[in-house]
Amino acid sequence: MHLFAFGLNHQTAPLSVRERVAFPADSVAQALRDLIARPRVAEAAIVSTCNRTEIYCNTQDPGVVVDWLAGYHELPIGKVEPYLYRLPESEAVRHAFRVASGLDSMVLGEAQILGQMKDAVRVAEQAGTMGQLLNTLFQRTFSVAKEVRTRTEIGANSVSMAAASVRLAERLFPSVSHTNVLFIGAGEMIELCATYFAAQHPKSMTVANRTMERGEALAGRIGAKAVLLSELPAVLPQHDIVVTSTASTLPILGKGMVERAIKQRKHKPIFMVDLAVPRDVEPEVGEMDDVYLYTVDDLAVVVQEGRERRQLAVSEAETIIEGKVIEFMTWLNTREVVPVIRALRDKAERLRRQEVERALKLLEKGEDPCTVLESLSQGLTNKLIHPPTQALSKAAVTEREDTLALITRIYGIHD
């Protein structure tokens, strides 16, 4: 088993890079099957969110997986390599534990990443790319995250991306209750944002989604109306606040559509929050005078508020995680020696059977039982001590001391 994890996140790569290596939700399963078809890759799972793209795998050749990531997204390796972190063995375990516990998030202590990791594991299981190593890793990861959140205050006073969106809107508008809010998409992030905005009782709310059924379901829960994405050009001018987070691989709101909306609004400002990766709003929209566009990276300053109050919990969480990393690596190291132990037992069993069969033949010939037993014990002794004796005899001068110490320890030989 060779555990390896690598990826990039909001700390190592700008949004312009993260969006180019993100995996749309509906493509992850096939991407995983494509990855484990590569030589020397036994297991894999992909965690792809707005803040990170990470691959956890069981591979004897990490370079194959790194090259696959760049090739899959049709990028030269040189465009990806500078932003990647590579984490072998215990470093990968520690990283998984920290991510799930909210210690590696833009919002320190946020809980959403735990659900996203569980979704990633479910997709990998359905794709058939999980094995004993990754299954054990992620089950331990979820257990550690639960313990960290139970025993520490890491999640206290956490400012989510959704709450940060509302705070920013309140800086532009005197009151959100006097605004019309448009939500584009109907996924988990949009529902979370919609819940926060709904609590401010805006004048009206609209949900625009690719399918009317899912859009109406969310709209019904928050008291909004639902429209299709194809209706965006018509409804966009009617809204003061736009929050978007879809799985689209191409921008949904282009500069031309927004320019026409601003013109119809007689240049009344629009506040936009783009939480999608890849982005739903063309970057050029942010250059317009009457548009206030914020991406996930732009929300970083707001979500830092309250971070100081959670810093005391970080050291407690790190202590818990370090202990759990040691436990996992002990399990992993034990699993690695199992084949050798099994082979050692098999060899000893073959030697035992050979001596027993020889002894039975002697007894059948009428040999004295005591003499046969003595011969049996001597035969077993000679065969069992032959390998270490031979290793000592053949050891080079520079190796002899280490070999002698090892055999002395294994056989419990004392002066």
Protein Blocks (a to p, Z undefined) as FASTA:
>chain_A
ZZddddddfklpcfklmmmmcccfklmmmmmmmmmmpghiabdcddddfkbccdddddfb
lklmmmmmmmmnopafklmmmmpccdehjlmmmmmmmmmnopmgfbghiaklmmmmmmmm
mmmmmnopacfklmmmmmmmmmmmmmmmmmmcklgoiacfklmmmmmmmmmpmblklpcc
ddedjbfklmmmmmmmmmnopabdcdddfblklmmmmmmmnopacddfklmmmmmmmpfb
dcdddfbfbdfbdfklmmmmmmmnnopacddddfbdcdfbdfklmmpmkbccddfklmmm
mmmgoklmmmmmmmmmmmmmmmmmmmmmmmmmmmmmmmmmmmmmmmmmmmmmmmmmmmmm
mmmnopafklmmmmmmmmmmmmmmmmmmmmmmmpcfklmmmmmmmmmmmnopaZZ
